[in-house]
């Protein structure tokens, strides 16, 4: 996507529509959006309206209120599925992207991963997309392989010998690094993997809702994301899978609603998505999740993405003007999502985060659940600013001022 | 800095001019405190004179809070008996974790600057790192 010659997006109405930020005004510059985004009125209202007007058991009742709840739940599923280019029944509601990944690891790959097989990840994976595969390799005697990074943080696809070998059973990688912000070339990887019959699972927690994501266009086998990183509620996420994969995949949670026939010694699961949604459905958060999608659509995701890209470039350029700063990842915002990690020389990132926080600038400091990447970079932690459509240049300016303050105090 | 800032002058003084930071090769015992979550990594070395902590030193890297707390710790416990030092660590732990603890519960007056850090749960481990390493060096069950 090209950056517009100048940023025409007006972030003010978006900001006004997010009550927590609107109330805080200039006292809060919220730049921790890669950790969690703030919630617009539409999402808060959808959840509250659910409990005020629609609450009833989903897929269980014969009375009008319950029928309506079931319809609303399935409408939310359709909204989510359509948003990522999937068929409705291939969108499974989960508790989080983390849970979605664990479902694929345990329910799909575990029974078909043999000794000597390979799982390929990348150096930039979040622990959520690292630990389930590490444990699986340890249990099944498979090899965990890593796609390393180039100097600028992009994937080094030239030097990962054996990536598309017959012994590779899965490539699991993120669409956007939550540390480096870098956007990975998924189409190329998915196409090559498909040619060899290798499954690809995409961690799209940092991309869905922030840039166009289409599972049909990507031709991936699985894709996971979570609501709270795209202006939706906490505690709900999603898993997309190709029909064939979802048929193969076993449910991890067994219980009410997911079963067709139960006899004393054996049972038959319902077809997907139902077999993966045991227990009472989380109606309110599903409606909040769908409301987030509708809110994104209403504000035009392309325009918001262009605004965040412009803001990211402004942040990169402003940071580069500081003395004694190291910026991680590509310098060109077009290769990035709205995530910028950096360190100030001789100032611990926790001090950077704390001093920024004392000045109303909310950023993250730590290893960002990416210890393998930190080890490769030879650091323990970074500071990280991440942007959303409700941010503007004032937020970046406040960040830079707080970094000057940190350097003055710690220098 | 505002009143709510954790970066009090005394804390910053200990960070910029740490007391008893240096070589531990002559220490009777050295114990390590590390927090891989943020890369803080401190060694605490103690020289004993019978049951007394004759000399307490530290070395390592960490954030300002971690290093300042380590520096303050060495000042607070030097010259104390093993038992008193052990009790000081327990009092520190209590000051940082007990519900309803106040500034007045500080184990020693020279630790007053750490009071502003107590409200920040994320920094608790930074403060306690050197103290916990010291407690291990005391080898009191």
Interface residues (C-beta under 8 A of the other chain):
Chain A: X348 X349 X350 X351 X354 X355 X358 X365 X366 X367 X371 X379 X380 X381 X409 X410
Chain B: X1 X2 X4 X5 X6 X7 X12 X15 X36 X37 X38 X39 X40 X62 X63 X64 X65 X120 X122 X123 X126
